[in-house]
Amino acid sequence: MGTSSIEFARIERGEAIVVDGPHGLNLAGIVEDVAPDGSVLWVREDGGHGRRMVHVTDGATVQRQHTGE
């Protein structure tokens, strides 16, 4: 499975992503929703760990996951 960098505001619902950021912000999951202005993502974490909100000011890097289809 590969990854590619993506701009935070260009993420869409249903995409599989990995989020890496400061202070332990590290998760993988599916984007459930995106704020209209692209400032906030809601991600359903893999493994049943719940839903997390990620804000553009969190300083996170978002990677798109490719499944090798």
C-alpha positions in Angstrom: 0.0 0.0 0.0 1.5 3.3 -1.0 0.8 6.9 0.0 1.0 10.3 -1.6 0.9 13.7 -0.1 -2.3 15.7 -0.4 -3.3 19.2 0.4 -5.6 19.3 3.5 -8.4 21.2 1.6 -8.5 18.7 -1.3 -9.5 15.7 0.8 -12.9 14.2 0.0 -15.5 12.1 1.9 -14.8 8.4 1.7 -11.0 8.6 1.2 -8.7 6.4 3.1 -6.1 8.6 4.8 -3.2 8.6 7.3 -2.8 11.6 9.5 0.5 12.4 11.2 0.9 15.4 13.4 2.5 16.8 16.6 1.6 15.7 20.2 0.7 12.1 19.3 -1.8 12.9 16.5 -1.4 9.8 14.4 -4.3 7.9 12.9 -5.5 6.0 9.9 -9.1 5.8 8.7 -11.8 6.9 6.3 -12.9 10.6 5.9 -16.5 10.8 7.0 -17.0 14.5 6.5 -15.1 17.7 5.5 -16.0 21.2 6.5 -17.2 23.3 3.5 -14.1 25.6 3.8 -11.8 22.6 4.1 -10.6 23.5 7.6 -11.9 20.4 9.4 -11.9 16.7 8.7 -13.9 14.0 10.6 -12.1 10.7 10.3 -13.5 7.3 11.3 -10.4 5.6 12.7 -9.4 2.1 11.6 -9.9 -0.7 14.1 -13.0 0.7 15.7 -11.2 3.5 17.6 -14.0 6.0 17.0 -14.3 9.3 15.2 -11.7 12.1 15.4 -11.8 15.7 14.3 -8.6 17.1 12.7 -8.3 20.8 12.1 -6.0 22.4 9.6 -4.2 24.3 12.4 -3.3 21.0 14.1 -0.2 21.0 12.0 -0.9 17.5 10.6 0.3 16.0 7.4 -2.4 14.0 5.5 -1.5 11.1 3.2 -3.9 9.4 0.9 -3.8 5.6 1.1 -3.7 3.6 -2.1 -5.0 0.0 -1.9 -3.2 -1.2 -5.1 -6.4 -1.7 -7.0 
